[in-house]
Amino acid sequence: MNNKITFLILSGSTKEYIDPVRYITNESSGQMGSAIAEAATKKGYEVVFVSGTARVMPKNVKVVNVITALDMFKATKSSFKEADIIIGAAAIVDYRPLVVSKHKIKKDCSNIIMSLKLKQNPDIIKYCGQNKKNQVVAGFALETEDLIPNALIKLKKKNLDLIVANGIETFNSKNATVSIVTSDMVLEIRNKKKNIIAEKIINETVRIFKSISPCKNDH
């Protein structure tokens, strides 16, 4: 029996193409997801790293590269059952174009405003929370207001065990201020390097996992 804890970590941002050269995305660099993966490997845990467009990649992990939210959803479902702890650190684009043009969309010289119809992408970490079985699922909540109240709403709505709440100032920054939130705890970490925050996240998710699955150990 393999008692080693396996992490499934989602990281980076996704891209949703409008045409072959234009797409919708966001500012996520993937630094936090990479830091979490490296913190897990340093403790001897196995890591499957599903990565969107990330500028920073971890070492010594199994990497699955994806582009769109649907790609990430497919990769997540493929590795979900084998994972003990799932951490959704990816900044997944919430919407995708209803229709993707096969050719580059030309400028309209008449200056008519172009409308873009969008379709909602699947909530991947919510899927994990609703389908977990003796697993720990952790997510991230990026908010511009009411940080902790909104994080608690997401924690309950998505059936998560832990959520990391942070503001937009964490984008492309080596340091961050976050709050690690569970149903009975709020741990604020102010202006620390992301590798230090990552280690805290690993420690907390492992602590929760061992409380529900004591047969697993670190060996």
C-alpha positions in Angstrom: 0.0 0.0 0.0 1.3 3.4 -1.0 1.0 5.8 2.0 2.5 8.8 0.3 0.3 11.8 0.0 -0.4 13.0 -3.5 -1.2 16.6 -4.4 -3.1 17.8 -7.5 -2.2 21.5 -7.9 -3.8 23.8 -10.5 -1.8 26.8 -11.4 -1.3 29.7 -13.8 -3.9 31.4 -15.9 -6.0 30.0 -18.7 -6.5 31.5 -22.2 -9.8 31.7 -24.1 -9.3 32.4 -27.7 -11.5 34.8 -29.7 -9.7 34.1 -32.9 -6.3 32.5 -33.8 -4.3 35.5 -32.5 -6.5 37.1 -29.8 -7.6 35.8 -26.4 -9.1 36.6 -23.0 -6.8 36.0 -20.0 -5.7 37.6 -16.7 -2.6 38.8 -14.8 -1.8 35.6 -13.0 1.9 34.6 -13.3 1.6 31.2 -11.6 4.1 32.1 -8.9 2.0 31.0 -6.0 1.0 27.6 -7.6 4.6 26.9 -8.4 5.7 27.8 -4.9 3.0 25.4 -3.4 4.2 22.6 -5.7 7.8 23.1 -4.7 6.8 23.2 -1.0 5.0 19.9 -1.4 8.0 18.2 -3.1 10.4 19.5 -0.5 8.4 17.6 2.1 8.5 14.4 0.0 5.0 14.5 -1.3 4.0 13.5 -4.9 2.7 16.3 -7.1 0.7 16.5 -10.3 0.9 20.0 -11.5 -1.7 21.2 -14.0 -0.4 24.4 -15.5 -2.0 27.0 -17.6 0.1 29.9 -18.9 2.6 30.3 -16.1 5.9 32.2 -16.0 7.3 30.1 -13.2 7.4 26.3 -13.3 8.3 24.0 -10.3 10.9 21.2 -10.5 10.5 17.5 -9.8 6.8 17.3 -10.5 4.6 15.7 -13.1 3.5 18.6 -15.3 0.3 18.7 -17.4 0.2 21.7 -19.6 -3.1 23.1 -20.6 -4.4 26.3 -22.4 -8.2 26.7 -21.8 -10.4 26.2 -18.8 -12.0 23.2 -20.5 -8.5 21.8 -21.0 -7.8 22.3 -17.3 -11.1 20.7 -16.3 -10.4 17.6 -18.4 -6.9 17.3 -16.9 -8.3 17.8 -13.3 -10.9 15.1 -13.8 -8.2 12.7 -15.2 -6.1 13.0 -12.0 -8.8 13.8 -9.4 -9.4 10.3 -8.0 -5.7 9.6 -7.4 -5.1 12.8 -5.5 -5.4 13.1 -1.7 -5.2 16.9 -1.7 -6.4 19.2 -4.4 -5.3 22.9 -4.4 -6.8 25.2 -7.0 -4.3 28.0 -7.3 -5.1 28.7 -10.9 -6.7 31.9 -12.1 -9.2 30.3 -14.5 -10.9 32.6 -16.9 -14.6 32.6 -15.9 -16.0 33.0 -19.4 -15.1 31.8 -22.9 -16.4 33.1 -26.3 -19.5 31.4 -27.5 -18.0 31.2 -31.0 -14.3 31.2 -31.9 -13.4 32.6 -35.3 -11.3 30.3 -37.5 -9.6 33.4 -39.0 -8.3 36.7 -37.6 -11.2 39.1 -37.1 -10.6 42.2 -39.3 -11.0 45.7 -38.2 -14.3 47.3 -39.2 -13.5 50.7 -40.8 -17.1 51.8 -40.0 -16.1 52.0 -36.3 -19.1 49.8 -35.3 -18.6 48.4 -31.8 -18.1 44.7 -31.9 -20.0 42.6 -29.4 -18.6 39.4 -27.9 -21.0 36.7 -26.7 -19.6 34.7 -23.8 -20.4 31.4 -22.1 -19.6 30.5 -18.5 -16.7 28.1 -17.9 -17.1 25.2 -15.4 -16.2 25.9 -11.8 -13.4 23.4 -11.5 -12.6 23.7 -7.8 -16.4 23.6 -7.0 -16.6 20.3 -8.9 -13.7 19.0 -6.8 -15.4 20.1 -3.6 -18.7 18.5 -4.5 -17.1 15.2 -5.6 -14.4 14.7 -3.0 -14.2 11.4 -1.1 -11.8 11.4 1.9 -9.9 14.2 0.1 -9.0 17.7 1.0 -9.9 20.5 -1.5 -8.5 24.0 -1.1 -9.2 27.0 -3.3 -8.3 30.6 -3.7 -10.5 33.7 -3.4 -9.2 36.9 -5.1 -11.4 39.7 -3.9 -11.4 43.5 -4.2 -13.7 44.0 -1.2 -15.1 42.2 1.8 -12.2 39.7 1.6 -13.1 37.3 4.5 -16.9 37.4 4.2 -16.7 36.6 0.5 -14.1 33.9 1.1 -16.3 32.2 3.7 -19.2 32.3 1.3 -17.1 30.5 -1.4 -15.8 28.1 1.2 -19.3 26.9 2.0 -20.8 27.2 -1.5 -18.0 25.1 -3.1 -17.7 22.6 -0.2 -14.0 23.4 0.3 -11.9 22.5 3.3 -9.7 25.6 3.1 -9.6 28.8 1.1 -6.8 31.3 0.6 -8.1 34.8 0.4 -6.1 37.6 -1.2 -6.3 40.9 -3.0 -5.1 41.9 -6.5 -1.8 43.2 -5.2 -0.5 39.6 -5.1 -0.4 39.5 -8.9 3.2 39.4 -10.2 4.6 40.0 -6.7 7.2 38.0 -4.8 5.5 38.8 -1.5 1.9 38.6 -0.6 -0.6 39.2 2.2 -3.2 36.4 2.5 -5.6 34.9 4.9 -5.9 31.1 5.2 -9.5 30.5 6.0 -11.3 27.3 7.2 -14.8 27.0 8.8 -13.3 27.6 12.2 -10.1 29.6 11.6 -8.7 32.7 9.9 -4.9 32.8 9.8 -3.6 36.1 8.3 -0.1 36.1 6.9 1.1 39.6 6.1 3.7 40.6 3.5 5.6 37.3 3.4 7.4 35.6 0.4 5.2 33.3 -1.5 7.3 30.2 -0.7 6.7 30.9 3.1 2.9 31.2 2.4 3.1 28.1 0.3 4.6 26.1 3.1 1.8 27.2 5.4 -0.8 26.1 2.9 0.8 22.7 2.6 1.0 22.3 6.3 -2.6 23.2 6.9 -4.0 21.0 4.1 -1.9 18.0 5.3 -3.1 18.6 8.8 -6.7 18.5 7.7 -6.1 15.5 5.5 -4.6 13.5 8.3 -7.5 14.3 10.5 -9.8 12.5 8.0 -7.4 9.9 6.8 -5.0 8.9 9.7 -3.7 5.9 7.7 -1.7 8.2 5.5 1.7 9.3 6.6 4.7 11.3 5.3 6.8 8.3 4.3 
